[in-house]
């Protein structure tokens, strides 16, 4: 996913402030580089994030969620 798509999805789900904080770590880690838009959208639909969440917490929960989706048999 490219940066503009990522930013749009964060804003769409009300996490614009998180995107501002996470923009650089997302770029440096490449966390969302190979992720489809619908996976990030599903994550935001299923997880309630605190505005004080740290990037490492976000990364942990996002990776947990995306791994569980890949390994789902349903």
C-alpha positions in Angstrom: 0.0 0.0 0.0 1.4 3.4 -0.8 1.6 6.3 1.6 -1.4 8.2 0.3 -3.6 5.1 0.6 -2.4 4.5 4.2 -3.1 8.1 5.1 -6.6 8.0 3.6 -7.6 4.9 5.5 -6.3 6.3 8.8 -8.3 9.4 8.3 -11.4 7.5 7.1 -11.5 5.6 10.4 -10.8 8.6 12.6 -7.1 8.0 13.3 -5.6 11.0 11.5 -3.7 12.0 14.6 -2.2 8.5 14.9 -1.1 8.7 11.3 0.7 11.9 12.0 2.6 10.2 14.9 3.2 6.9 13.0 4.0 8.3 9.6 7.8 8.0 10.0 7.8 4.6 11.9 5.4 3.2 9.2 7.8 4.3 6.5 11.0 3.1 8.3 9.6 -0.3 9.2 7.7 -0.9 6.0 4.9 -2.4 8.1 2.2 -1.6 5.6 4.2 -1.7 2.4 3.0 -5.2 1.3 -0.5 -5.0 2.9 -3.7 -4.7 1.0 -6.0 -1.8 1.9 -8.8 -4.1 3.0 -6.6 -5.7 5.7 -6.0 -2.3 7.4 -9.6 -1.4 7.0 -10.6 -4.7 8.7 -8.1 -4.1 11.4 -9.6 -0.6 12.2 -13.2 -2.1 12.1 -12.3 -4.8 14.6 -9.9 -3.0 17.0 -10.6 -0.1 19.2 -7.4 1.9 19.5 -6.6 4.4 22.2 -5.3 7.7 21.1 -2.3 7.2 23.4 -1.2 3.9 21.8 2.5 3.5 21.1 3.7 2.5 17.6 5.1 -0.8 19.0 1.7 -1.7 20.4 0.0 -0.8 17.1 2.6 -2.9 15.2 2.1 -5.9 17.5 -1.7 -5.9 17.3 -1.7 -5.2 13.5 0.8 -8.1 12.9 -1.2 -10.4 15.2 -4.4 -9.5 13.4 -3.0 -9.8 9.9 -1.3 -13.2 10.8 -4.6 -14.5 12.1 -6.4 -13.5 8.9 -3.8 -15.3 6.8 -4.1 -18.4 8.8 -7.8 -18.4 9.0 -9.6 -21.3 7.3 -12.9 -19.5 7.0 
